[in-house]
Amino acid sequence: MSAGMRVAMPPAHQEFRRRLRAWLADNLPAGGLPDVDTDDGFRAHQAWERTLHDAGYAGISWPVAHGGGGGDLLHEAVFAEEYERARGPVRITRPSLRFLGPTLMRFGSPAQQQRWLVRMLRAEDIWSQGFSEPEAGSDLAGLRTRAELRGEVYVVDGQKTWTTHGRFSDWMFALVRTGAPGGRHRGLTCLAIDLRGPGVTVRPVGQAHGRTGFAEVFLTGVEVPADQRIGGHDEGWAVAMTLLSFERGPDTGGPVRSRQRLAALAGDVAADLPPAQVAAAAGELGTAAARLYAYRAHTARRVAGQWEGEPGGVESSVVKLYSTGLDRDLVELGSELFGDLRLAEGTPEYVDFWHSRAGRIYGGTAEIQRNIVADRILGLPR
Ligand SMILES: Cc1cc2nc3c(=O)[nH]c(=O)nc-3n(C[C@H](O)[C@H](O)[C@H](O)COP(=O)(O)OP(=O)(O)OC[C@H]3O[C@@H](n4cnc5c(N)ncnc54)[C@H](O)[C@@H]3O)c2cc1C
């Protein structure tokens, strides 16, 4: 968040920041947690989520009735900044916190909210997002997983892919076709699918950096009670679009992470490069610093806009393009300056390198964001 926003931060939020900073200093697991993509590592992250919840730091802006902290967007923004600043462990509840939970609050029935939301926050149930399919990623409206309503039960057949945390998930927030094949965005429905039930096969998918955070999920005659439908029958597209707007919402932790990346790189340059090379690198680092300031300011403006009730819309595409471009370029600059040694398999830099590429894909690829900008800001013909 920009310095400008900090000046305007109300005293209650400043106090919240002080308390949180002290709590994180006292409670963050010393030495971090084991790799989240292993069985033990995932369990350790689940335990950490419960610690956060017990301390009142999970779902900062969720209503108290749903197990949250009852705070506002600024509390949420302060939390994201401080958590990143303290280098807190990766949040396995991130999809639930950012977009699955808020969508359930908007479209779920009171019974569904009561059944799922608190357990989501405490990581007692792990949820994944079941949108992408082998032939439907950017073209989400082309998805083919079918669900047929037979009495009070949907029978689901199909395949989902690139399911983050799929291997450890209990539930999937799935978008499926209930209308005519080829009906595009008409005839889609959202279902909560129990991934521990019969007919579900979850197969881990290896990622470029060697971990297995993804899974593909095969659904064969899976029976889903109709009371696990989220929103109306054939009305899933509106639910999915709301979910994606939450997914692409502002993340005040993002600029903090980029700043840490830039500071680490600048530190390495100063410590390890000969003076002639430092001078050459300084220009690139200066440009990156200017881009970082723009990114921070834009994120702060988006939080302020949301605070005032502005819809996110095309702004989120701009910030996604900008932020993921900056992260990718910083990582590339690091490998240019220090050579491939920096990318030895298994090092944090190696994992970071691949993560910086993933940012250009998930939640809508860079090309898709550019199409949105071309269409909605520039008014170019499609
Ligand atoms: C780290 C990570 C986590 C993910 N987690 C999940 C998850 O939990 N659940 C889930 O459902 N999905 C998840 N995804 C999948 C993600 O949403 C898709 O990868 C993404 O939407 C792109 O779809 P695709 O991979 O099928 O690529 P495609 O849509 O096949 O695209 C291939 C290439 O063509 C380009 N392209 C496609 N259409 C156009 C167009 N109209 N104009 C210009 N270029 C175009 C794309 O930009 C891309 O470069 C995740 C992806 C990543 C990388």
Ligand as a Chemical Component Dictionary entry (heavy atoms), coordinates in Angstrom:
data_LIG
# 
_chem_comp.id                   LIG 
_chem_comp.type                 NON-POLYMER 
_chem_comp.pdbx_formal_charge   0 
_chem_comp.three_letter_code    LIG 
# 
loop_
_chem_comp_atom.comp_id 
_chem_comp_atom.atom_id 
_chem_comp_atom.alt_atom_id 
_chem_comp_atom.type_symbol 
_chem_comp_atom.charge 
_chem_comp_atom.model_Cartn_x 
_chem_comp_atom.model_Cartn_y 
_chem_comp_atom.model_Cartn_z 
_chem_comp_atom.pdbx_ordinal 
LIG C1  C1  C 0 -0.325 -22.220 -10.823 1  
LIG C2  C2  C 0 -1.658 -22.503 -11.457 2  
LIG C3  C3  C 0 -2.743 -22.847 -10.638 3  
LIG C4  C4  C 0 -3.980 -23.140 -11.226 4  
LIG N1  N1  N 0 -5.000 -23.552 -10.410 5  
LIG C5  C5  C 0 -6.195 -23.862 -10.946 6  
LIG C6  C6  C 0 -7.260 -24.336 -10.110 7  
LIG O1  O1  O 0 -7.093 -24.506 -8.904  8  
LIG N2  N2  N 0 -8.437 -24.628 -10.675 9  
LIG C7  C7  C 0 -8.668 -24.446 -12.009 10 
LIG O2  O2  O 0 -9.789 -24.674 -12.445 11 
LIG N3  N3  N 0 -7.672 -24.036 -12.858 12 
LIG C8  C8  C 0 -6.445 -23.738 -12.341 13 
LIG N4  N4  N 0 -5.411 -23.334 -13.167 14 
LIG C9  C9  C 0 -5.618 -23.352 -14.607 15 
LIG C10 C10 C 0 -5.683 -21.986 -15.263 16 
LIG O3  O3  O 0 -6.887 -21.340 -14.959 17 
LIG C11 C11 C 0 -5.517 -22.220 -16.767 18 
LIG O4  O4  O 0 -4.234 -22.748 -16.974 19 
LIG C12 C12 C 0 -5.674 -20.949 -17.565 20 
LIG O5  O5  O 0 -6.997 -20.491 -17.515 21 
LIG C13 C13 C 0 -5.246 -21.141 -19.033 22 
LIG O6  O6  O 0 -5.893 -22.237 -19.579 23 
LIG P1  P1  P 0 -5.092 -23.391 -20.350 24 
LIG O7  O7  O 0 -3.971 -23.827 -19.461 25 
LIG O8  O8  O 0 -6.099 -24.400 -20.765 26 
LIG O9  O9  O 0 -4.445 -22.694 -21.598 27 
LIG P2  P2  P 0 -5.181 -22.362 -22.962 28 
LIG O10 O10 O 0 -6.467 -21.684 -22.678 29 
LIG O11 O11 O 0 -5.214 -23.585 -23.803 30 
LIG O12 O12 O 0 -4.184 -21.318 -23.585 31 
LIG C14 C14 C 0 -2.964 -21.705 -24.238 32 
LIG C15 C15 C 0 -2.284 -20.444 -24.743 33 
LIG O13 O13 O 0 -3.117 -19.796 -25.720 34 
LIG C16 C16 C 0 -3.401 -18.469 -25.318 35 
LIG N5  N5  N 0 -4.775 -18.106 -25.674 36 
LIG C17 C17 C 0 -5.896 -18.841 -25.437 37 
LIG N6  N6  N 0 -6.984 -18.176 -25.865 38 
LIG C18 C18 C 0 -6.555 -16.997 -26.369 39 
LIG C19 C19 C 0 -7.207 -15.868 -26.957 40 
LIG N7  N7  N 0 -8.521 -15.823 -27.085 41 
LIG N8  N8  N 0 -6.428 -14.823 -27.351 42 
LIG C20 C20 C 0 -5.072 -14.847 -27.215 43 
LIG N9  N9  N 0 -4.404 -15.902 -26.680 44 
LIG C21 C21 C 0 -5.127 -16.953 -26.256 45 
LIG C22 C22 C 0 -3.219 -18.460 -23.801 46 
LIG O14 O14 O 0 -2.936 -17.170 -23.316 47 
LIG C23 C23 C 0 -2.054 -19.424 -23.619 48 
LIG O15 O15 O 0 -0.832 -18.774 -23.848 49 
LIG C24 C24 C 0 -4.162 -23.041 -12.632 50 
LIG C25 C25 C 0 -3.070 -22.683 -13.440 51 
LIG C26 C26 C 0 -1.825 -22.433 -12.873 52 
LIG C27 C27 C 0 -0.678 -22.090 -13.777 53 
# 
loop_
_chem_comp_bond.comp_id 
_chem_comp_bond.atom_id_1 
_chem_comp_bond.atom_id_2 
_chem_comp_bond.value_order 
_chem_comp_bond.pdbx_ordinal 
LIG C1  C2  SING 1  
LIG C2  C3  SING 2  
LIG C2  C26 DOUB 3  
LIG C3  C4  DOUB 4  
LIG C4  N1  SING 5  
LIG C4  C24 SING 6  
LIG N1  C5  DOUB 7  
LIG C5  C6  SING 8  
LIG C5  C8  SING 9  
LIG C6  O1  DOUB 10 
LIG C6  N2  SING 11 
LIG N2  C7  SING 12 
LIG C7  O2  DOUB 13 
LIG C7  N3  SING 14 
LIG N3  C8  DOUB 15 
LIG C8  N4  SING 16 
LIG N4  C9  SING 17 
LIG N4  C24 SING 18 
LIG C9  C10 SING 19 
LIG C10 O3  SING 20 
LIG C10 C11 SING 21 
LIG C11 O4  SING 22 
LIG C11 C12 SING 23 
LIG C12 O5  SING 24 
LIG C12 C13 SING 25 
LIG C13 O6  SING 26 
LIG O6  P1  SING 27 
LIG P1  O7  DOUB 28 
LIG P1  O8  SING 29 
LIG P1  O9  SING 30 
LIG O9  P2  SING 31 
LIG P2  O10 DOUB 32 
LIG P2  O11 SING 33 
LIG P2  O12 SING 34 
LIG O12 C14 SING 35 
LIG C14 C15 SING 36 
LIG C15 O13 SING 37 
LIG C15 C23 SING 38 
LIG O13 C16 SING 39 
LIG C16 N5  SING 40 
LIG C16 C22 SING 41 
LIG N5  C17 SING 42 
LIG N5  C21 SING 43 
LIG C17 N6  DOUB 44 
LIG N6  C18 SING 45 
LIG C18 C19 SING 46 
LIG C18 C21 DOUB 47 
LIG C19 N7  SING 48 
LIG C19 N8  DOUB 49 
LIG N8  C20 SING 50 
LIG C20 N9  DOUB 51 
LIG N9  C21 SING 52 
LIG C22 O14 SING 53 
LIG C22 C23 SING 54 
LIG C23 O15 SING 55 
LIG C24 C25 DOUB 56 
LIG C25 C26 SING 57 
LIG C26 C27 SING 58 
# 
